[in-house]
Amino acid sequence: MKKILWIMLILIGFFWIIGKCSEENNTIITDKRSYESSWRQATNKELFTISKLMVKNSITGCGEYHIKEIENGEYIIACTRDGKNWKYYVAWPNIDEIYLASVDMEKKLKPPY
């Protein structure tokens, strides 16, 4: 009985680690065009949708943000509170998901100004 319990715990741990690794990879965008395209202001609809997503996920300090739409409904967001220090997020409003961009991705992104 103890042996079965240990096997189950090991399997749960294994799948948890796999899930965490795949979550981190979701915030890395490899399409070179995503980094080269220009930042822009969000439309009113995008502003409402992205702001709602940020509030839902307790993301604060975004007094100003600019976006790049990667694909239909997938965005890179540059967020600042002071116009100098930027945080980057990857957002999928259609599925209610937003993640802080990976360090590798952040290194490739240039601030909007």
C-alpha positions in Angstrom: 0.0 0.0 0.0 2.8 2.4 0.9 4.6 1.6 -2.4 1.4 2.5 -4.4 1.1 5.8 -2.5 4.7 6.7 -3.2 4.3 5.9 -6.9 1.2 8.1 -7.0 3.0 11.0 -5.3 6.0 10.7 -7.7 3.6 10.7 -10.7 1.7 13.8 -9.4 5.0 15.6 -8.9 6.2 14.6 -12.3 3.1 16.0 -14.0 3.2 19.1 -11.9 6.8 19.8 -13.0 5.9 19.2 -16.7 2.9 21.6 -16.4 5.1 24.3 -14.8 7.7 24.0 -17.6 5.1 24.2 -20.3 3.6 27.3 -18.6 6.9 29.1 -18.8 7.4 28.2 -22.4 4.0 29.7 -23.3 5.4 33.2 -22.5 8.2 32.9 -25.0 7.3 34.0 -28.5 9.8 32.9 -31.1 8.3 34.7 -34.2 11.0 37.4 -35.1 8.3 39.7 -36.6 6.7 40.0 -33.1 9.9 41.8 -31.9 10.3 43.9 -35.0 6.8 45.2 -35.3 6.0 48.7 -33.9 4.2 49.3 -30.6 0.8 51.0 -30.8 -1.9 52.4 -28.6 -4.7 50.0 -27.9 -8.1 50.6 -29.5 -11.0 51.4 -27.1 -12.2 47.7 -27.4 -8.7 46.4 -26.8 -8.1 48.8 -23.9 -11.3 47.6 -22.2 -10.6 43.9 -22.8 -6.9 44.0 -21.7 -7.6 46.3 -18.7 -10.3 43.9 -17.5 -7.8 41.0 -17.9 -5.1 42.9 -15.9 -7.5 43.7 -13.1 -8.8 40.1 -12.9 -5.2 38.9 -12.6 -4.2 41.6 -10.0 -1.7 43.3 -12.3 -1.0 46.8 -11.1 1.3 49.7 -12.0 0.2 50.0 -15.6 -0.6 53.6 -15.8 0.3 53.5 -19.5 0.7 50.6 -21.9 1.3 49.9 -25.5 0.6 46.7 -27.4 1.7 44.5 -30.3 -0.9 42.1 -31.7 0.9 38.9 -32.6 -2.0 37.1 -34.0 -5.7 37.7 -33.8 -6.4 38.0 -30.1 -2.8 37.4 -28.9 -0.9 40.4 -27.6 2.5 41.5 -26.2 1.9 44.3 -23.7 4.5 46.9 -22.6 3.4 48.3 -19.3 4.9 51.3 -17.3 4.0 53.4 -14.3 6.7 56.0 -14.9 7.5 56.0 -18.6 11.0 54.6 -17.9 10.7 51.2 -16.4 8.8 48.7 -18.5 7.2 45.3 -17.7 6.1 43.0 -20.5 3.2 40.6 -20.6 1.8 38.1 -23.1 -2.0 38.1 -23.1 -4.7 35.9 -24.6 -7.9 37.8 -23.8 -10.0 35.3 -25.7 -9.1 32.6 -23.2 -8.7 34.9 -20.2 -4.9 34.3 -19.8 -2.1 36.8 -19.2 1.5 36.0 -18.2 4.6 38.0 -17.4 7.0 37.7 -20.4 10.0 35.4 -19.9 13.4 37.0 -19.2 14.6 35.8 -22.7 11.6 37.4 -24.4 12.1 40.6 -22.3 15.7 40.9 -23.5 14.5 40.9 -27.2 11.8 43.6 -26.7 12.5 47.3 -27.1 10.5 49.8 -25.0 7.8 51.7 -26.9 9.8 55.0 -26.5 
